[in-house]
Amino acid sequence: MLVASYDFSLVLTSLAVAILASYTALDLAGRIATARGLAQSLWIGGGAVAMGIGIWSMHFIGMLAFSLPIDLGYDVPITLLSLAMAMLASGFALWLVSQPQMLRWHWLLGALVMGAGISSMHYLGMAALRMQPGIDYDPLLVGLSLLIAVAASAAALWIAFRLRWPGPFVRMARLGAAVLMGTAIVGMHYTGMAAANFPQGSFCLAAGGGLDSAWLATLVGMATLAVLAIALLTSVLDARMQDRVAKLNQSLAQANLELTQLALHDPLTKLPNRLLLEDRVGQYIEKMAREGGHFALMFMDLDGFKPVNDAYGHHVGDLLLSAVGARLRERLRAQDTLARVGGDEFVLLAELRAPNDAVGLANQLIQLVSQPFRVGEHELRVSTSVGIALYPGDGEDQQSLLLNADAAMYHAKGNGKNGYSFFEASMNANARNQLQLLHDLRMALERGEFCLYYQPKFDALNGRPTGAEALLRWQHPVRGLLLPDEFIELAEKTGLIIAIGDWVLQQACRQMREWYDQGHHDWRVAVNLSALQFCHADLIESVADALAQHELPANCLTLEITETTAMRDADASLRVLEQLAALGVDLSIDDFGTGYSSLLYLKRLPANELKIDRGFVRDLAQDSDDAAIVSAVVALGQALNLRIVAEGVETLQQKSFLTNLGCNVLQGFLLGHPLPPQQFIQALERGELVGVE
């Protein structure tokens, strides 16, 4: 037999190539497992080429490490066929590990097929020598090499399948597994080489016309390193890209979750909003249709919230709303839905065993809300009015149930608040009326349906006009001319009063500019500020803009705020009034005497005018207490050097009494009714509006 020898540097090189090829194969398996569709097919095809070349090159580097005392060469077609076998075996392996699951019989069959492919590649590569006489193989070692090939394939498939998904230590695990797999593959190769015996006198038919060993060594080494490097680099870059895509998807998922949270929940209390509530009501309706049963919608409106909000500011009001929501959510059943659907409005959706259970639940809500709330340094108390709509019976869909529960809540408020009321059909008309009025009110500004009427004011001593008070009217297209009492409360409740108030300021200043240009330089136009408008952060800017836009001297504008509003949070009111006074506008305390005033704060307020409430003026002749109050207010105003205005003057007796008492300005139906601006001027010119007898 010919004595063979090995170049151990090439043996080590073949081991390194086997380990590199194994790691590349494991990494490619991970890429394939996460790819889909065409991308997965391309990865399998490209991976089969790279992995096949890697295994094949390990085999041929091992062949090149083997030498005999004769010239050797390799037949080209057979060599390429062995390469094809390596690629086919690799492609099959990558396809198998890309499947969602690998059953045991799939795994065993795959190990046999892949082991056969690798063995075929090896023995075809040996056959490419075209030895004459043929190679004499040791059957036991051949069988052992086949067994190693199958075992190595089984281990490779199992490891590749288990390590295909990314994880915290997956790269280290793949590296360790690649060392084991590479060693097994090399072991199979050199076992197969050890099985080959070459008889004395053997010669290589491919030595002359086949591939030269030296040239083949260079070609195999360069091609293998290039292919494996490209495959590994591509895999790493793709992994990074997938990591970035995964992070982006995670960010998008988180953003979608947050958007969903914002879309379906109230941002202040984190409770479900009206949209989510209506969806859950719909689910309950479907459930009751299938299984039978009852549920209640309980519409809650906080009694006394607006004074708290006005007195302590919106920040404290928001904290109070959050505290109410948190307390109700903690004490109610987990399966019930508590939603915030408006400013201080909450709705509870609760399944009932029997309709009468709604009474106990409503009483529980009232009791929970009536207990004091600790908000910062304040102890606050509110109550709630509850309207109850039951299903089935009080509505067939979400909208009708909510509308009817709302109607019942208004009925509970009308009955004295801090109680509950079940919906009755008679409430529907009023509820629909309020809903339609609210819809019309939202459109009134856009449609130009508001207008201002002006009631004249006269100097009490000489009867000369001193200006007018601007009074809001709504020319409703169906209901006709509406007075503020019919819609202002609704405007304040919905916050529309802010936009309406800004419009009133602009229109009153525009009209006063016209009168000023006509020569009425000593006139003032008075505008009422609602409590919500007075607390609004943009009030100063709105007043300044209105004066600037119409180039109106600031002292031509009088802003009226009620005594209750001014004294609710005297320190905050003082800051706002000082800013308004800095603009140069006149400030009037309206309805004076109807609320509680601290003389200390009243003295500090930069007011120019006190306005006596019409309630005191009305019964001036019959009620000595009213006369005493008016006298005290006039004396107080004179002591503080304030202008005194009396409104509601309707009789000559009232006019005479107030003039003799020392009032500076009078206003009332005796002197003139509110009129549109054109009629106002015409009536003055005709003498129909008079301030003297």
Order of alpha helices (4+ residues) and beta strands (2+ residues): beta-alpha-alpha-beta-beta-alpha-alpha-beta-beta-alpha-alpha-beta-beta-alpha-beta-alpha-alpha-beta-alpha-alpha-beta-beta-alpha-beta-beta-beta-alpha-beta-alpha-beta-beta-beta-alpha-alpha-beta-alpha-alpha-beta-alpha-alpha-beta-alpha-beta-alpha-alpha-beta-alpha-beta-alpha
